[in-house]
Structures are given as C-alpha cells and as structure tokens.
Amino acid sequence: MKEMENLCYGIAGLGLMGGAVAMALRSKVVSGPDGRILAHDIDREILAEAETVGLIDAGFAGAADMLSQCDVVFICLNPEDALAFMKNNMAAFRPGTIITDVTGVKRTIAESMEHELPQDLDFIPGHPMAGSEKGGFRQAAACSFTGKNYILTPLARNRPENLRFIRDLILRMGFGRITETTPEEHDRNIAFTSQLCHVIASSLIDCQDDTAITRFGGGSFEDLTRIAMINAPMWAGLFIENRNQLLFRIEQFESSLSGFKELISGNRRAELEKKLENVRCRRESMV
Amino acid sequence: MKEMENLCYGIAGLGLMGGAVAMALRSKVVSGPDGRILAHDIDREILAEAETVGLIDAGFAGAADMLSQCDVVFICLNPEDALAFMKNNMAAFRPGTIITDVTGVKRTIAESMEHELPQDLDFIPGHPMAGSEKGGFRQAAACSFTGKNYILTPLARNRPENLRFIRDLILRMGFGRITETTPEEHDRNIAFTSQLCHVIASSLIDCQDDTAITRFGGGSFEDLTRIAMINAPMWAGLFIENRNQLLFRIEQFESSLSGFKELISGNRRAELEKKLENVRCRRESMV
C-alpha cells in the first residue's frame, strides 16, 4: 500500500463529521503529490463550496463515481443511512478498499457487515467521540478532534495491517486515545456517556417552560443543557436503535436519583453529605 | 457617604467566593487613597497569604475587630454559618454599615434579618451566580465574575440609596446582569437552575462505578458531571435547606424523563423526534 499521505480518501456525507474528517485529512494527512480527498453528498452546493476552498479535490453527487477511485472511505452518514449506503454501493467500492464509519451505535452495522461484505473489502467500524451541538458542514471547523477519544469495534475478519493503518490514521488526525472493544460493549457504554446525557439534558429543558429562567443561571444549567440543542432526527434514531441499553441506563440513573431524593426528603443531612463526598471522589478519579 | 473607591470593605470568610470578591474589589473598585479591604477568617495562614500578596490590607482572626472599621461587609460563609455570624456579631457592626451575603438559599436569612437586625444596619441579601467546582481561597482566581448573573432579594426595609450603591458596586465588580426578586422566587428558581443540576450530576456519577468509563467520553458526560466534584458540606446544606422547592423540581424532572422513556421504549420515533425538536427550539431561545 502507498504511504498514508499519497492515498485517495473518500468521504460519504459532507456534514458536520464528514467536514471535520476532511479538514483533519487535509491539514494533517494528505500532504503527498498523489494524495486526494473526494466527497459525495446529495447537497451539490456544499460540495461546490468545499471544492472552492480547496478542502476537497472533487465532489460527487453520485456515490459510485467516487468510490471507484478511493483507497480509504469514511462513511459519515446517520446510522440507518450508513448501513443502507454500504448495502446499496457494495459493488462500487474498489477491491482492497478500507472502509470505516462514524456512527454512534455499532452492533447492527458491525453484524451486518461481518456477514454481507465481499471478502475483498475491509470494513472497520469506528466512532469518533467528537461532535458539536451545531450541525452541518458549515459548523465542521467547530468540531475539534484534538486529544479526543476514538472507539473502534473491529470485526474478526479485519486484516491486521488495515487495522494498524486505521489506528495510525486516527492518531495522525489528532485524536488522543483509541479504545478497541466489541460492538456490544461499545453500545452499552455509549448508552451511558452519550445517549443518557442527551436524554437528561433534553428532560431538563422539557420540564422548564420559562425561557427567562437563565437570569437565574450560574453556569451549571447552561453546561448541562448545551447538548439539548440537539440534532433531533439523528438522536431520535440513535435512541431508538440502542433502546434496550439506553432504557437500562435511564433506569439505573432514576434509581440513583431516587436515592438522593430519599435522603433530601428525609432530612438526612449527614448521609447526604457522605454520599456527595463519595461522588466527588469518584468523579475526581475519572480522567 | 464617601466614594465607592475610598470605602472600607470587610469580607467575612476568605474562601473561594470571599477571595473572588476581594480580587474584584482590589482590581476594579478600591482605587482611592482611603480605600481598604479587610478580611476575617478562622484560617490565619490564608489571611497572611492574602495580606502578603496585597489582596487585603489586613486580616482578622476575630470578627469584631474588623467589623468595627467597615462601611460595607460581604458575608461569604456557608448558609447556616452566615446566619449565625450575623446573629453573633450584630453589636460589632458600625452603625450605617451596608451588609450583603452570597448564600445560595435566601428565604431563611432574609426573613430572619428583616426582623432581627437593628435599624441602623442595612442587610441586602444577594447571590452571585458564579462559582467553581474547585473550592477554597487558593482557587479564587478561577472564579470569574465577568458578565455573570447576580440576584438580589431586597428587604422592604432596605434604604433605596444603599440598594443603588450595592447595584452599582456589583456592576463595577464585573457582573453582567442583576435580577431583583423575592426570596421565595429566588429559592424556587435556584432549585431548578442550580440545585437540581447538582443532584443530576451527582446521580450520574453515583450510578456509574467504572471510573474507566471516560474512555467512552466525548464531552457530554464530562460537561454534565464537572459539578459533581462538589463541595459536599455546602451543597448538602443547600439541598436540605431548600428541600421543598428542590423536591418539587426533581419530581418535575422525573416526569419529563419518564415521558422520554415511554417514547423510547414504545419505539415511537416520530413523536420522539418531534419532542426533541421542541427541546432544541426552547433551549435555543434561552439566552
């Protein structure tokens, strides 16, 4: 395989994440004379914009025209669109292409590709833990990768050298820490760190109809609800797809919340203080 | 009354908030030849440190020695300590002193002072909406006032010129917006924007005993739980003192959370997406 900086990279879906991937590739990876970044999107205006500023070398309204040229492809679509895209375009990928995705739930796509993908294509499921409450290509610059987490859920069939390549590429793009795990473990943990947090933030806003309440804000409320400026279609899809794990996490959280409520309503100050002290220690040990 | 920059200011309690008040007074207010900043604390080491760096002009281990010299006094103690301090030191304040506090629950202290304070003293209850998960004097520089909210819950007996003075002083110290309201309204709203958020953050940590979960973090979990690095004695006190308002807010939140749970478990994607869209709009209208 050619050097990382001289490959042809394709991005399917030039939204917030696709745009951020393109920026990282352009600024940190694709420096060789043969290196190219191509993108496919249904929005021709965005493609033209990205081409004009030199972020991509060429834009494609049709996926197949792009895929036939790529060594590496990032699928940067919403979960259900990503799976459909893979299935519909399987014949269009070049043999030997390394494919990865960025979707927030991994079990369905990993299982499906493990069995359905032709042997000459290698799909390595991934999840960059970066994002922004502001969506779309034009916000991509606000989505920093520097030092962020990246989760990979490799398939048994992945070729070791391709997995090594993707790991190197991710680090070169600026991410700080890669965790390899199973799709099941990913979905279980992500239900907590990501989806539960979005449900909580949304519930906090849902139960407060006075928008002038921010006169009483000191930062906590603002920090807890920033992610309530949510990409509704995408998160509704993630919640539903991962609903068993998410419901389990919501119930765990509800039970902890009940515990606090009991201590507060029972006026049990000493126990409350001790519980908060434990919380403080545990949070401080999370790095 | 003399000009703001030439008054003698006293700070009772040189912790995070007392230290931040001293810094704001020093850098933005007390610029005249007669202006002075005094502080009282039980920690003599902290007093010496603050004096050495020129943040305060003099430190006092005994409250009375300081209070007898002050034109304006900031009580920067935990809620129950603040009320006890006022009661125990009433005779030590100079006649005409303007007193204010920074405690996070206002009904008890406001009611108590409305009736018990001598007529020649003026207590204006306040709540600067600023803080940090890191406590103590040595973290005071991290507690910025710039542009932050400040709530005042004036007493009927407050002299209009003193209230004007405090408002001017607060703005001079860097705060961005002052809201005047009743202690009841304050406690009702703060139960939501501040206390409920701290209970939620603490519950999120309480229900997760795997401290390596942060490998799966993408920012949301970290943002939602930063305030779980909590000052346990202070917040236990605030939760208990304001428990009726807080319990009401927790129940409102639980009910919203149940609503989301129902849509997710019922696989009701379209309704879920619509609800999230409403949440997004409402949060965006909160400024």
Interface residues (C-beta under 8 A of the other chain):
Chain A: M129 A130 G131 K148 N149 I151 R177 T179 H186 N189 I190 F192 T193 S194 L196 C197 H198 V199 I200 A201 S202 S203 L204 I205 D206 C207 Q208 D209 T211 I213 T214 R215 F216 G217 G218 G219 S220 F221 D223 L224 T225 R226 I227 A228 M229 I230 A232 P233 W235 A236 G237 F239 I240 R243 L246 L247 I250 Q252 F253 E254 S255 S256 L257 G259 F260 K261 I264 S265 N267 R269 L272 E273 K274 K275 L276 E277 N278 V279 R280 R282 R283 E284 S285 M286 V287
Chain B: M129 A130 G131 K148 N149 I151 R177 T179 H186 N189 I190 F192 T193 S194 L196 C197 H198 V199 I200 A201 S202 S203 L204 I205 D206 C207 Q208 D209 T211 I213 T214 R215 F216 G217 G218 G219 S220 F221 D223 L224 T225 R226 I227 A228 M229 I230 A232 P233 W235 A236 G237 F239 I240 R243 L246 L247 I250 Q252 F253 E254 S255 S256 L257 G259 F260 K261 I264 S265 N267 R269 L272 E273 K274 K275 L276 E277 N278 V279 R280 R282 R283 E284 S285 M286 V287
